[in-house]
Amino acid sequence: MKVCKRAIAMVAVVTSLSLLLAGCGSGTSEKPKTAAGQEEKVLTVYTARSESLNNLVIPKFEKETGIKVEMIVAGTGALQKRVASEKNNPLGDILWAADQTMLNSSKELFMQYVSPEDANMGDAFKNKSGYFSAAFADPTVIIVNTNLTGDIKVDSFADLINPALKGKIAFGDPASSSSSFQSLMAMLYANGKDGDPMSDEAWAFVDKFIANLNGKMLNSSGAVHKGVADGEYTVGLTWEDPAANYVKNGAPVKVVFPSEGAIFPGESVQIIKGCKHPENAKKFVDFMLSQKIQEQVGKELTVRPLRKDIKLADYMTPTASIKLFKNYDEAWVSDNKNTITAKFNERLEKSMK
């Protein structure tokens, strides 16, 4: 009897969907609503965040709001392309990946929204654009396999051009990997004349770094830290969260903040323009910035909350001990991202001839 009822219910659902689709011939559709005229309690989140972060916050959001979340997990570049390809009919509601630097040139794909929680974020990480809400920080780091380094010193970017590391460095494509792009920018700022990342001196260092890659470029940011942890590479340029998580779990790796400095990007959460569930999406942004979630992440995980006065776990490098580039200009980097990645690719292709 239950099976029969379910079958009848399925027929009703299919019939309703058919009628709905028949009324969409104009190419536009209304947002899915319940019988009471409210948004359905569902949300589709495109996320490039770590498994540990997803697993901590998503179930809590579902429990607190009653909104069921469908996660689509992929790399930053793949998710950006997906959002762009779906711009006329968005299938996702939230893009939880990258930062303003990576996304500013395509902000037309996102809905303007500033959370009420934004007032509680650190001054450097407030939503000044109106689109991108920085939730957690992923500083640029070097991950080092301690079983493979031996006597090789790895404390700085300068150490990465040591001939002993040729072919042993894991690095992703700066055009599609936000962490690799930020690592490239950190190298440029570290070696630029008078701090100028576009100076000849900065790019001369990049040429030496490319030569030490020995033609090896990885297709995803996740492959970088995994390759080092698995012993395929001696060092890698990545972001802190996965690297610190390996340390937390006892893997033979260490996290190095380059002595020249690091970049401290605010990884953001943004609402996809034209999404099916904008009100639910706003609740998700608010939840990510809330004191409850920011405090729990700071205590239990390996990402850095950006809300004011949140304490970190003991296994995290104290923020005060991390050297940052004082002249780092996020707006300038965002405006020149395509130029910078094109310049890198030109030099990469030249090195392979």
Secondary structure, DSSP 4 states (H G I P E B T S, - for coil): -HHHHHHHHHHHHHHHHHHHHHTTTTS--PPPB-TTSSBPSEEEEEE-S-HHHHHHHHHHHHHHH--EEEEEE--HHHHHHHHHHTTTS---SEEE-S-HHHHGGGGGGB-----GGGGGB-GGGS--SSS-EEEEE--EEEEEETTT-TT---SSSGGGG-GGGTT-EE-B-TTT-HHHHHHHHHHHHHHSGGG-TTSHHHHHHHHHHHHHHTT--BS-HHHHHHHHHTTS-SEEEEEHHHHHHHHHTT-SEEEE--TT-B---EEEEEEBTT-S-HHHHHHHHHHHHSHHHHHHHHHHSSSEE-BTTPPPPTTSPPGGGS-B-TT--HHHHHHHHHHHHHHHHHHHHHHT-
